[in-house]
């Protein structure tokens, strides 16, 4: 947002956004069901000594699904589109193939517990894709440049892991019973992701039709700051957490799953709730640093609401919804996602004409709250996961104390205020969490210190 909105004209940036949305939608519709099955069935196939058949089947299914992408490119070429938009859409569709193969390879390593390797490859994909995108913009590729940058970085990852991927399929064969099992599990996951896309993007479309593009621009800027900042934390925590829950269930049964899930939920709340509260507290100086002057006033109003929505969405997506995958009842997942997605559309249509931008914010936050409740309710039918209310209350109280302290900081504006507020908030919350051992924070810290290698004496 900060870089490409300055390097690209509004029209080219719009082409990039549309290309990104189209590529993401195609990947979700065609390829994500095989990606989801990679993690869920890895522990089972490893236990049964059938990993080579697992990957041989998955990659065959992926190839059959990916065959539809060239057809999508032909459709784009047949449409009466401008050159910049057409180029961006084609770049997105081509890149989504490399992105999906890279995700399959990374998910395989996540399931195997190779989190350090996954983190390094993910950083390369993001940072390398960004830098390549900047370079391609300089070469005049316009809105297609950021998309091709990520696609090229994903292609490099594919080439790096190619020998290992071929080896993992060595001696394996396509197994129809596996394919049917993966389809029954993965296709509803894809449907739920489509619903999630509706939930996260319908508000922009309705805002644009009712209030115009300038309001959508400010909304998107505030949304990106409020949502993506928190999502990075949730993704980081989920990187090792999701495979650990699958392994606990498959190897230790329900008792092991409950213990692992309670620990994961406590850690999730311990880290992300104060982060969301902190984001609300620093929303004004953060927007002043990150967003252009013309959009700041509305973006300041957006960020606090979306920080709350982002926390609700994160807990729902990265914890509660794992129940459906663990139980392999992903059809319930579709119903769970459909409820807030439809509600979001209804509330936006009803509230925006009355309250304007605030109507969209209220609709989004309410929809994510209902989504959390729906995930908890239907998740109890699939695979009940513990939710540590005691940790939530303690973290909420510590976050409140943190907020009261941060509110006392005088308004010095800009980056200075942002830095001071962030530092004070982290110190206050950290001290409270350590003193009262909230969520086992002190115990975790002590254990880490005990495991640290002692310095050798001369």
C-alpha positions as a Markdown table, in Angstrom:
| # | Residue | x | y | z |
|---|---|---|---|---|
| 1 | Unk | 0.0 | 0.0 | 0.0 |
| 2 | Unk | 2.7 | 2.4 | 1.0 |
| 3 | Unk | 5.1 | 1.7 | -1.9 |
| 4 | Unk | 3.0 | 0.7 | -4.9 |
| 5 | Unk | 0.4 | 3.5 | -4.5 |
| 6 | Unk | 3.3 | 5.8 | -5.0 |
| 7 | Unk | 5.0 | 4.0 | -7.9 |
| 8 | Unk | 1.8 | 3.3 | -9.8 |
| 9 | Unk | -0.9 | 5.7 | -11.1 |
| 10 | Unk | -4.4 | 5.2 | -9.6 |
| 11 | Unk | -5.5 | 3.4 | -12.8 |
| 12 | Unk | -2.5 | 1.0 | -12.8 |
| 13 | Unk | -2.9 | 0.4 | -9.1 |
| 14 | Unk | -6.5 | -0.4 | -9.7 |
| 15 | Unk | -5.5 | -2.9 | -12.4 |
| 16 | Unk | -3.2 | -4.6 | -9.9 |
| 17 | Unk | -5.9 | -4.8 | -7.2 |
| 18 | Unk | -8.4 | -6.3 | -9.7 |
| 19 | Unk | -5.7 | -8.8 | -11.0 |
| 20 | Unk | -4.8 | -9.8 | -7.4 |
| 21 | Unk | -8.4 | -10.4 | -6.6 |
| 22 | Unk | -9.0 | -12.4 | -9.7 |
| 23 | Unk | -5.9 | -14.6 | -9.2 |
| 24 | Unk | -6.8 | -15.2 | -5.6 |
| 25 | Unk | -10.3 | -16.2 | -6.5 |
| 26 | Unk | -9.2 | -18.6 | -9.2 |
| 27 | Unk | -6.6 | -20.2 | -6.8 |
| 28 | Unk | -9.3 | -20.6 | -4.1 |
| 29 | Unk | -11.9 | -22.1 | -6.5 |
| 30 | Unk | -9.6 | -24.5 | -8.4 |
| 31 | Unk | -6.5 | -25.2 | -6.3 |
| 32 | Unk | -7.0 | -24.6 | -2.6 |
| 33 | Unk | -8.8 | -27.9 | -1.9 |
| 34 | Unk | -5.6 | -29.8 | -2.7 |
| 35 | Unk | -3.6 | -27.4 | -0.6 |
| 36 | Unk | -5.9 | -28.0 | 2.4 |
| 37 | Unk | -5.7 | -31.8 | 2.0 |
| 38 | Unk | -1.8 | -31.7 | 2.1 |
| 39 | Unk | -1.8 | -30.7 | 5.8 |
| 40 | Unk | -4.8 | -32.6 | 7.0 |
| 41 | Unk | -3.9 | -36.0 | 5.8 |
| 42 | Unk | -0.1 | -35.9 | 6.2 |
| 43 | Unk | 0.0 | -37.4 | 9.7 |
| 44 | Unk | -2.4 | -40.2 | 8.7 |
| 45 | Unk | -0.4 | -41.1 | 5.6 |
| 46 | Unk | 2.9 | -41.0 | 7.5 |
| 47 | Unk | 1.5 | -43.3 | 10.1 |
| 48 | Unk | 0.3 | -45.8 | 7.5 |
| 49 | Unk | 3.5 | -45.5 | 5.4 |
| 50 | Unk | 1.7 | -44.1 | 2.4 |
| 51 | Unk | 3.2 | -40.6 | 2.0 |
| 52 | Unk | 4.4 | -41.4 | -1.6 |
| 53 | Unk | 0.9 | -42.3 | -2.6 |
| 54 | Unk | -0.4 | -39.2 | -0.8 |
| 55 | Unk | 1.7 | -36.8 | -2.8 |
| 56 | Unk | 1.4 | -38.7 | -6.1 |
| 57 | Unk | -2.4 | -38.4 | -5.7 |
| 58 | Unk | -2.3 | -34.8 | -4.6 |
| 59 | Unk | -0.1 | -33.5 | -7.5 |
| 60 | Unk | -2.2 | -35.4 | -10.0 |
| 61 | Unk | -5.4 | -33.8 | -8.7 |
| 62 | Unk | -3.6 | -30.4 | -8.7 |
| 63 | Unk | -2.6 | -30.9 | -12.4 |
| 64 | Unk | -6.2 | -31.7 | -13.4 |
| 65 | Unk | -7.5 | -28.6 | -11.6 |
| 66 | Unk | -4.8 | -26.3 | -12.9 |
| 67 | Unk | -5.7 | -27.3 | -16.5 |
| 68 | Unk | -8.7 | -24.9 | -16.2 |
| 69 | Unk | -6.4 | -21.8 | -15.8 |
| 70 | Unk | -5.4 | -21.6 | -19.5 |
| 71 | Unk | -9.2 | -21.5 | -20.2 |
| 72 | Unk | -9.5 | -18.6 | -17.8 |
| 73 | Unk | -6.7 | -16.8 | -19.7 |
| 74 | Unk | -8.5 | -17.3 | -23.0 |
| 75 | Unk | -11.7 | -15.8 | -21.5 |
| 76 | Unk | -9.7 | -12.8 | -20.4 |
| 77 | Unk | -8.3 | -12.3 | -23.9 |
| 78 | Unk | -11.8 | -12.5 | -25.4 |
| 79 | Unk | -13.2 | -9.8 | -23.1 |
| 80 | Unk | -13.1 | -6.1 | -24.2 |
| 81 | Unk | -10.7 | -5.0 | -21.5 |
| 82 | Unk | -8.1 | -2.2 | -21.5 |
| 83 | Unk | -4.5 | -3.3 | -22.1 |
| 84 | Unk | -3.3 | -2.6 | -18.5 |
| 85 | Unk | -6.1 | -4.6 | -16.9 |
| 86 | Unk | -5.8 | -7.4 | -19.4 |
| 87 | Unk | -2.1 | -7.7 | -18.7 |
| 88 | Unk | -2.6 | -7.7 | -15.0 |
| 89 | Unk | -5.3 | -10.4 | -15.1 |
| 90 | Unk | -3.1 | -12.7 | -17.2 |
| 91 | Unk | -0.1 | -12.1 | -14.9 |
| 92 | Unk | -2.3 | -12.9 | -11.9 |
| 93 | Unk | -3.6 | -16.1 | -13.5 |
| 94 | Unk | -0.1 | -17.3 | -14.5 |
| 95 | Unk | 1.4 | -16.4 | -11.2 |
| 96 | Unk | -1.4 | -18.2 | -9.2 |
| 97 | Unk | -0.1 | -21.6 | -10.6 |
| 98 | Unk | 3.4 | -21.0 | -9.2 |
| 99 | Unk | 2.0 | -19.6 | -6.0 |
| 100 | Unk | -0.1 | -22.7 | -5.5 |
| 101 | Unk | 2.7 | -25.2 | -6.1 |
| 102 | Unk | 4.9 | -23.2 | -3.7 |
| 103 | Unk | 2.1 | -23.4 | -1.1 |
| 104 | Unk | 1.8 | -27.1 | -1.6 |
| 105 | Unk | 5.5 | -27.5 | -0.9 |
| 106 | Unk | 5.4 | -25.1 | 2.1 |
| 107 | Unk | 2.3 | -26.8 | 3.6 |
| 108 | Unk | 4.0 | -30.2 | 3.3 |
| 109 | Unk | 6.9 | -28.8 | 5.3 |
| 110 | Unk | 4.6 | -27.3 | 7.9 |
| 111 | Unk | 2.9 | -30.6 | 8.4 |
| 112 | Unk | 6.3 | -32.2 | 8.9 |
| 113 | Unk | 7.2 | -29.6 | 11.6 |
| 114 | Unk | 9.9 | -27.9 | 9.5 |
| 115 | Unk | 8.8 | -24.4 | 10.7 |
| 116 | Unk | 12.2 | -22.8 | 10.4 |
| 117 | Unk | 12.5 | -23.8 | 6.7 |
| 118 | Unk | 8.9 | -22.7 | 6.0 |
| 119 | Unk | 9.6 | -19.3 | 7.6 |
| 120 | Unk | 12.8 | -18.8 | 5.6 |
| 121 | Unk | 11.1 | -19.7 | 2.3 |
| 122 | Unk | 8.0 | -17.6 | 3.2 |
| 123 | Unk | 10.2 | -14.6 | 3.9 |
| 124 | Unk | 12.0 | -15.1 | 0.6 |
| 125 | Unk | 8.6 | -15.4 | -1.2 |
| 126 | Unk | 7.3 | -12.2 | 0.3 |
| 127 | Unk | 10.4 | -10.0 | 0.3 |
| 128 | Unk | 11.7 | -11.3 | -3.0 |
| 129 | Unk | 8.4 | -10.9 | -4.6 |
| 130 | Unk | 8.1 | -7.4 | -3.4 |
| 131 | Unk | 11.6 | -6.4 | -4.6 |
| 132 | Unk | 11.1 | -8.0 | -8.0 |
| 133 | Unk | 7.7 | -6.3 | -8.3 |
| 134 | Unk | 9.4 | -2.9 | -7.6 |
| 135 | Unk | 12.0 | -3.7 | -10.3 |
| 136 | Unk | 9.4 | -4.7 | -12.8 |
| 137 | Unk | 7.5 | -1.5 | -12.2 |
| 138 | Unk | 10.6 | 0.4 | -13.1 |
| 139 | Unk | 10.8 | -1.6 | -16.3 |
| 140 | Unk | 7.3 | -0.3 | -17.2 |
| 141 | Unk | 5.2 | -3.4 | -16.6 |
| 142 | Unk | 2.6 | -1.4 | -14.7 |
| 143 | Unk | -0.1 | -3.1 | -12.6 |
| 144 | Unk | 1.1 | -6.6 | -13.7 |
| 145 | Unk | 4.5 | -5.9 | -12.0 |
| 146 | Unk | 3.7 | -6.7 | -8.4 |
| 147 | Unk | 1.8 | -9.9 | -9.5 |
| 148 | Unk | 4.7 | -11.1 | -11.6 |
| 149 | Unk | 7.1 | -10.3 | -8.8 |
| 150 | Unk | 5.4 | -12.7 | -6.4 |
| 151 | Unk | 4.9 | -15.3 | -9.2 |
| 152 | Unk | 8.6 | -15.2 | -10.0 |
| 153 | Unk | 9.6 | -15.6 | -6.4 |
| 154 | Unk | 7.2 | -18.5 | -6.0 |
| 155 | Unk | 8.7 | -20.1 | -9.2 |
| 156 | Unk | 12.2 | -19.9 | -7.6 |
| 157 | Unk | 10.8 | -21.7 | -4.5 |
| 158 | Unk | 9.3 | -24.4 | -6.8 |
| 159 | Unk | 12.7 | -24.9 | -8.5 |
| 160 | Unk | 14.5 | -25.1 | -5.1 |
| 161 | Unk | 12.1 | -27.8 | -3.7 |
| 162 | Unk | 11.6 | -29.7 | -7.0 |
| 163 | Unk | 14.1 | -32.5 | -6.2 |
| 164 | Unk | 12.5 | -33.1 | -2.8 |
| 165 | Unk | 9.0 | -33.0 | -4.3 |
| 166 | Unk | 9.9 | -35.6 | -7.0 |
| 167 | Unk | 11.5 | -37.7 | -4.3 |
| 168 | Unk | 8.4 | -37.6 | -2.1 |
| 169 | Unk | 6.4 | -39.1 | -5.0 |
| 170 | Unk | 9.0 | -41.8 | -5.8 |
| 171 | Unk | 7.3 | -45.2 | -6.0 |
| 172 | Unk | 3.9 | -43.6 | -5.3 |
| 173 | Unk | 0.8 | -44.1 | -7.3 |
| 174 | Unk | -2.5 | -42.3 | -7.9 |
| 175 | Unk | -5.0 | -43.7 | -5.4 |
| 176 | Unk | -8.7 | -43.2 | -6.3 |
| 177 | Unk | -9.9 | -43.7 | -2.7 |
| 178 | Unk | -7.5 | -41.0 | -1.5 |
| 179 | Unk | -8.7 | -38.7 | -4.3 |
| 180 | Unk | -12.3 | -39.1 | -3.2 |
| 181 | Unk | -11.3 | -38.5 | 0.4 |
| 182 | Unk | -9.4 | -35.4 | -0.5 |
| 183 | Unk | -12.3 | -34.1 | -2.6 |
| 184 | Unk | -14.9 | -34.6 | 0.2 |
| 185 | Unk | -12.6 | -32.8 | 2.6 |
| 186 | Unk | -11.1 | -30.1 | 0.4 |
| 187 | Unk | -13.9 | -28.9 | -1.9 |
| 188 | Unk | -16.0 | -27.6 | 1.0 |
| 189 | Unk | -12.9 | -25.8 | 2.3 |
| 190 | Unk | -12.7 | -24.0 | -1.1 |
| 191 | Unk | -16.4 | -23.1 | -0.8 |
| 192 | Unk | -15.9 | -21.7 | 2.6 |
| 193 | Unk | -12.9 | -19.6 | 1.4 |
| 194 | Unk | -15.1 | -18.2 | -1.3 |
| 195 | Unk | -17.6 | -17.2 | 1.4 |
| 196 | Unk | -14.7 | -15.6 | 3.3 |
| 197 | Unk | -13.8 | -13.6 | 0.2 |
| 198 | Unk | -17.4 | -12.4 | 0.0 |
| 199 | Unk | -17.3 | -11.5 | 3.7 |
| 200 | Unk | -14.1 | -9.5 | 3.3 |
| 201 | Unk | -14.8 | -7.7 | 0.0 |
| 202 | Unk | -18.6 | -7.1 | -0.3 |
| 203 | Unk | -18.4 | -4.0 | 1.9 |
| 204 | Unk | -16.0 | -2.3 | -0.6 |
| 205 | Unk | -18.3 | -3.0 | -3.6 |
| 206 | Unk | -21.4 | -1.7 | -1.8 |
| 207 | Unk | -19.5 | 1.3 | -0.5 |
| 208 | Unk | -18.3 | 2.1 | -4.0 |
| 209 | Unk | -21.7 | 1.9 | -5.5 |
| 210 | Unk | -23.3 | 4.1 | -2.8 |
| 211 | Unk | -20.6 | 6.6 | -1.7 |
| 212 | Unk | -18.0 | 6.7 | -4.4 |
| 213 | Unk | -14.4 | 5.6 | -5.0 |
| 214 | Unk | -12.7 | 8.1 | -2.6 |
| 215 | Unk | -14.5 | 6.6 | 0.4 |
| 216 | Unk | -13.5 | 3.1 | -0.8 |
| 217 | Unk | -9.9 | 4.2 | -1.0 |
| 218 | Unk | -9.9 | 5.5 | 2.6 |
| 219 | Unk | -11.8 | 2.4 | 3.8 |
| 220 | Unk | -9.2 | 0.1 | 2.1 |
| 221 | Unk | -6.3 | 2.0 | 3.6 |
| 222 | Unk | -7.7 | 1.7 | 7.1 |
| 223 | Unk | -8.8 | -1.9 | 6.5 |
| 224 | Unk | -5.3 | -2.9 | 5.4 |
| 225 | Unk | -3.7 | -1.3 | 8.5 |
| 226 | Unk | -6.2 | -2.8 | 10.9 |
| 227 | Unk | -6.6 | -6.2 | 9.5 |
| 228 | Unk | -3.3 | -7.2 | 7.9 |
| 229 | Unk | -1.2 | -6.1 | 10.9 |
| 230 | Unk | -3.1 | -8.5 | 13.2 |
| 231 | Unk | -3.3 | -11.3 | 10.5 |
| 232 | Unk | 0.5 | -11.5 | 10.4 |
| 233 | Unk | 0.4 | -12.5 | 14.1 |
| 234 | Unk | -2.3 | -15.0 | 13.6 |
| 235 | Unk | -0.6 | -16.6 | 10.6 |
| 236 | Unk | 2.7 | -16.8 | 12.5 |
| 237 | Unk | 1.1 | -18.5 | 15.4 |
| 238 | Unk | -0.9 | -20.8 | 13.2 |
| 239 | Unk | 2.1 | -21.9 | 11.2 |
| 240 | Unk | 3.2 | -24.4 | 13.8 |
| 241 | Unk | -0.1 | -24.6 | 15.7 |
| 242 | Unk | -2.4 | -26.1 | 13.1 |
| 243 | Unk | -0.1 | -29.1 | 12.2 |
| 244 | Unk | 0.4 | -29.7 | 15.9 |
| 245 | Unk | -3.3 | -30.1 | 16.5 |
| 246 | Unk | -3.6 | -32.6 | 13.7 |
| 247 | Unk | -0.6 | -34.5 | 15.0 |
| 248 | Unk | -2.0 | -34.5 | 18.6 |
| 249 | Unk | -5.4 | -35.9 | 17.4 |
| 250 | Unk | -4.0 | -38.6 | 15.2 |
| 251 | Unk | -1.3 | -39.7 | 17.6 |
| 252 | Unk | -2.8 | -39.1 | 21.1 |
| 253 | Unk | -6.5 | -39.0 | 20.5 |
| 254 | Unk | -9.0 | -36.5 | 22.0 |
| 255 | Unk | -7.2 | -36.0 | 25.3 |
| 256 | Unk | -4.0 | -35.0 | 23.6 |
| 257 | Unk | -5.9 | -32.7 | 21.2 |
| 258 | Unk | -7.7 | -30.9 | 24.1 |
| 259 | Unk | -4.4 | -30.3 | 25.9 |
| 260 | Unk | -2.7 | -29.0 | 22.7 |
| 261 | Unk | -5.7 | -26.9 | 21.8 |
| 262 | Unk | -6.0 | -25.2 | 25.2 |
| 263 | Unk | -2.3 | -24.3 | 25.1 |
| 264 | Unk | -2.7 | -22.9 | 21.6 |
| 265 | Unk | -5.8 | -20.9 | 22.4 |
| 266 | Unk | -4.2 | -19.4 | 25.5 |
| 267 | Unk | -1.1 | -18.4 | 23.6 |
| 268 | Unk | -3.3 | -16.9 | 20.8 |
| 269 | Unk | -5.3 | -14.8 | 23.2 |
| 270 | Unk | -2.2 | -13.8 | 25.2 |
| 271 | Unk | -0.5 | -12.3 | 22.1 |
| 272 | Unk | -3.2 | -11.1 | 19.8 |
| 273 | Unk | -5.8 | -9.5 | 22.1 |
| 274 | Unk | -3.3 | -6.9 | 23.5 |
| 275 | Unk | -2.0 | -6.4 | 20.0 |
| 276 | Unk | -5.6 | -5.5 | 18.8 |
| 277 | Unk | -6.1 | -3.2 | 21.7 |
| 278 | Unk | -2.7 | -1.6 | 21.1 |
| 279 | Unk | -3.6 | -1.1 | 17.4 |
| 280 | Unk | -6.8 | 0.7 | 18.4 |
| 281 | Unk | -4.8 | 2.9 | 20.8 |
| 282 | Unk | -2.2 | 3.9 | 18.2 |
| 283 | Unk | -4.5 | 4.1 | 15.2 |
| 284 | Unk | -4.2 | 7.9 | 14.7 |
| 285 | Unk | -0.4 | 8.2 | 14.7 |
| 286 | Unk | -0.2 | 4.9 | 12.7 |
| 287 | Unk | -2.4 | 6.4 | 10.0 |
| 288 | Unk | -0.5 | 9.6 | 10.1 |
| 289 | Unk | 2.7 | 7.7 | 9.3 |
| 290 | Unk | 1.3 | 5.2 | 6.8 |
| 291 | Unk | -1.5 | 6.9 | 4.8 |
| 292 | Unk | -1.5 | 10.0 | 2.6 |
| 293 | Unk | -3.0 | 13.3 | 3.8 |
| 294 | Unk | -6.1 | 13.1 | 1.6 |
| 295 | Unk | -7.3 | 9.8 | 3.1 |
| 296 | Unk | -6.2 | 10.2 | 6.7 |
| 297 | Unk | -9.4 | 11.6 | 8.2 |
| 298 | Unk | -11.6 | 8.7 | 7.1 |
| 299 | Unk | -8.8 | 6.1 | 7.6 |
| 300 | Unk | -8.5 | 7.1 | 11.3 |
| 301 | Unk | -12.2 | 6.3 | 11.7 |
| 302 | Unk | -11.8 | 2.9 | 10.0 |
| 303 | Unk | -8.7 | 1.4 | 11.7 |
| 304 | Unk | -10.1 | 0.9 | 15.2 |
| 305 | Unk | -13.3 | -0.9 | 14.0 |
| 306 | Unk | -11.3 | -3.1 | 11.7 |
| 307 | Unk | -8.8 | -3.9 | 14.4 |
| 308 | Unk | -11.7 | -5.3 | 16.5 |
| 309 | Unk | -13.0 | -7.1 | 13.4 |
| 310 | Unk | -9.6 | -8.5 | 12.6 |
| 311 | Unk | -9.2 | -10.0 | 16.1 |
| 312 | Unk | -12.7 | -11.6 | 15.9 |
| 313 | Unk | -11.8 | -12.9 | 12.4 |
| 314 | Unk | -8.4 | -14.2 | 13.5 |
| 315 | Unk | -9.7 | -16.2 | 16.5 |
| 316 | Unk | -12.5 | -17.6 | 14.2 |
| 317 | Unk | -10.3 | -18.5 | 11.3 |
| 318 | Unk | -7.1 | -19.6 | 13.0 |
| 319 | Unk | -8.5 | -21.4 | 16.0 |
| 320 | Unk | -12.3 | -22.2 | 16.1 |
| 321 | Unk | -12.6 | -23.2 | 12.5 |
| 322 | Unk | -9.8 | -25.8 | 12.9 |
| 323 | Unk | -12.6 | -27.9 | 14.5 |
| 324 | Unk | -14.1 | -28.7 | 11.1 |
| 325 | Unk | -10.8 | -29.7 | 9.6 |
| 326 | Unk | -9.9 | -31.9 | 12.5 |
| 327 | Unk | -13.2 | -33.7 | 12.3 |
| 328 | Unk | -13.1 | -33.7 | 8.5 |
| 329 | Unk | -16.6 | -32.2 | 8.5 |
| 330 | Unk | -15.8 | -29.4 | 6.1 |
| 331 | Unk | -19.4 | -29.1 | 4.8 |
| 332 | Unk | -20.3 | -27.6 | 8.2 |
| 333 | Unk | -17.5 | -25.1 | 7.5 |
| 334 | Unk | -19.4 | -23.8 | 4.4 |
| 335 | Unk | -22.6 | -23.2 | 6.4 |
| 336 | Unk | -20.6 | -21.5 | 9.1 |
| 337 | Unk | -19.0 | -19.1 | 6.7 |
| 338 | Unk | -22.2 | -18.5 | 4.7 |
| 339 | Unk | -23.9 | -17.0 | 7.8 |
| 340 | Unk | -21.6 | -14.0 | 8.4 |
| 341 | Unk | -21.1 | -13.5 | 4.6 |
| 342 | Unk | -24.8 | -13.1 | 3.9 |
| 343 | Unk | -25.3 | -11.1 | 7.0 |
| 344 | Unk | -22.5 | -8.7 | 5.9 |
| 345 | Unk | -24.2 | -8.0 | 2.6 |
| 346 | Unk | -27.6 | -7.4 | 4.3 |
| 347 | Unk | -26.2 | -5.1 | 7.0 |
| 348 | Unk | -24.1 | -3.1 | 4.6 |
| 349 | Unk | -27.1 | -2.5 | 2.3 |
| 350 | Unk | -29.2 | -1.5 | 5.3 |
| 351 | Unk | -26.7 | 0.6 | 7.3 |
| 352 | Unk | -24.6 | 2.5 | 4.7 |
| 353 | Unk | -27.5 | 4.6 | 3.4 |
| 354 | Unk | -28.3 | 5.6 | 7.0 |
| 355 | Unk | -24.8 | 5.9 | 8.7 |
| 356 | Unk | -22.5 | 6.2 | 5.7 |
| 357 | Unk | -18.9 | 4.9 | 6.3 |
| 358 | Unk | -19.7 | 4.1 | 10.0 |
| 359 | Unk | -22.5 | 1.8 | 8.7 |
| 360 | Unk | -20.0 | -0.3 | 6.8 |
| 361 | Unk | -17.8 | -0.5 | 9.8 |
| 362 | Unk | -20.6 | -1.5 | 12.1 |
| 363 | Unk | -21.8 | -4.1 | 9.6 |
| 364 | Unk | -18.3 | -5.6 | 9.2 |
| 365 | Unk | -17.7 | -5.8 | 13.0 |
| 366 | Unk | -21.1 | -7.3 | 13.7 |
| 367 | Unk | -20.7 | -9.8 | 10.9 |
| 368 | Unk | -17.4 | -11.1 | 12.2 |
| 369 | Unk | -18.8 | -11.3 | 15.8 |
| 370 | Unk | -21.7 | -13.5 | 14.4 |
| 371 | Unk | -19.1 | -15.5 | 12.5 |
| 372 | Unk | -17.2 | -16.2 | 15.7 |
| 373 | Unk | -20.4 | -17.3 | 17.4 |
| 374 | Unk | -21.4 | -19.5 | 14.5 |
| 375 | Unk | -17.9 | -21.1 | 14.4 |
| 376 | Unk | -18.1 | -21.9 | 18.1 |
| 377 | Unk | -21.7 | -23.2 | 17.9 |
| 378 | Unk | -21.2 | -25.5 | 14.9 |
| 379 | Unk | -17.7 | -26.4 | 15.9 |
| 380 | Unk | -19.2 | -28.1 | 19.0 |
| 381 | Unk | -21.0 | -30.5 | 16.7 |
| 382 | Unk | -17.8 | -31.3 | 14.7 |
| 383 | Unk | -14.9 | -31.4 | 17.2 |
| 384 | Unk | -15.3 | -29.3 | 20.4 |
| 385 | Unk | -12.2 | -27.3 | 21.1 |
| 386 | Unk | -11.6 | -25.8 | 24.6 |
| 387 | Unk | -11.7 | -22.0 | 24.9 |
| 388 | Unk | -9.9 | -20.7 | 28.0 |
| 389 | Unk | -12.3 | -18.0 | 29.3 |
| 390 | Unk | -10.1 | -17.4 | 32.4 |
| 391 | Unk | -7.2 | -16.5 | 30.2 |
| 392 | Unk | -9.5 | -14.2 | 28.1 |
| 393 | Unk | -10.7 | -12.4 | 31.2 |
| 394 | Unk | -7.2 | -11.9 | 32.6 |
| 395 | Unk | -5.7 | -10.8 | 29.3 |
| 396 | Unk | -8.7 | -8.4 | 28.8 |
| 397 | Unk | -8.1 | -6.9 | 32.2 |
| 398 | Unk | -4.4 | -6.5 | 31.6 |
| 399 | Unk | -5.2 | -4.9 | 28.2 |
| 400 | Unk | -7.5 | -2.5 | 29.9 |
| 401 | Unk | -4.8 | -1.4 | 32.3 |
| 402 | Unk | -2.5 | -1.0 | 29.4 |
| 403 | Unk | -5.0 | 1.2 | 27.6 |
| 404 | Unk | -5.5 | 3.4 | 30.6 |
| 405 | Unk | -1.7 | 4.0 | 30.8 |
| 406 | Unk | -1.3 | 4.6 | 27.1 |
| 407 | Unk | -4.1 | 7.1 | 27.1 |
| 408 | Unk | -2.2 | 9.3 | 29.5 |
| 409 | Unk | 0.6 | 9.9 | 26.9 |
| 410 | Unk | 0.4 | 13.5 | 25.6 |
| 411 | Unk | -0.3 | 14.1 | 21.9 |
| 412 | Unk | 3.1 | 14.7 | 20.3 |
| 413 | Unk | 2.0 | 13.5 | 16.8 |
| 414 | Unk | 3.4 | 11.3 | 14.1 |
| 415 | Unk | 6.1 | 8.7 | 14.4 |
| 416 | Unk | 7.2 | 9.9 | 17.9 |
| 417 | Unk | 3.8 | 9.4 | 19.4 |
| 418 | Unk | 3.4 | 6.0 | 17.7 |
| 419 | Unk | 6.8 | 4.8 | 19.1 |
| 420 | Unk | 6.2 | 6.1 | 22.6 |
| 421 | Unk | 2.7 | 4.6 | 22.8 |
| 422 | Unk | 3.8 | 1.2 | 21.4 |
| 423 | Unk | 6.7 | 1.0 | 23.8 |
| 424 | Unk | 4.7 | 2.0 | 26.9 |
| 425 | Unk | 1.9 | -0.4 | 26.0 |
| 426 | Unk | 4.3 | -3.3 | 25.5 |
| 427 | Unk | 6.1 | -2.6 | 28.8 |
| 428 | Unk | 2.9 | -2.3 | 30.8 |
| 429 | Unk | 1.3 | -5.4 | 29.4 |
| 430 | Unk | 4.5 | -7.4 | 29.5 |
| 431 | Unk | 5.0 | -6.6 | 33.1 |
| 432 | Unk | 1.4 | -7.5 | 34.0 |
| 433 | Unk | 1.5 | -10.8 | 32.1 |
| 434 | Unk | 4.8 | -11.7 | 33.7 |
| 435 | Unk | 3.8 | -10.7 | 37.2 |
| 436 | Unk | 0.5 | -12.6 | 37.2 |
| 437 | Unk | 1.7 | -15.4 | 34.9 |
| 438 | Unk | -1.3 | -14.8 | 32.6 |
| 439 | Unk | -1.7 | -17.7 | 30.2 |
| 440 | Unk | 1.4 | -19.3 | 31.6 |
| 441 | Unk | 3.5 | -16.4 | 30.3 |
| 442 | Unk | 6.0 | -16.5 | 33.2 |
| 443 | Unk | 6.2 | -20.3 | 33.1 |
| 444 | Unk | 6.9 | -20.2 | 29.3 |
| 445 | Unk | 9.7 | -17.6 | 29.8 |
| 446 | Unk | 11.3 | -19.6 | 32.6 |
| 447 | Unk | 11.2 | -22.8 | 30.5 |
| 448 | Unk | 12.8 | -21.0 | 27.5 |
| 449 | Unk | 15.6 | -19.7 | 29.8 |
| 450 | Unk | 16.2 | -23.2 | 31.2 |
| 451 | Unk | 16.4 | -24.7 | 27.7 |
| 452 | Unk | 18.8 | -22.1 | 26.5 |
| 453 | Unk | 22.3 | -23.5 | 26.2 |
| 454 | Unk | 24.6 | -22.5 | 29.0 |
| 455 | Unk | 27.7 | -20.5 | 28.0 |
| 456 | Unk | 30.8 | -22.7 | 28.2 |
| 457 | Unk | 33.3 | -21.8 | 30.8 |
| 458 | Unk | 36.9 | -21.5 | 29.8 |
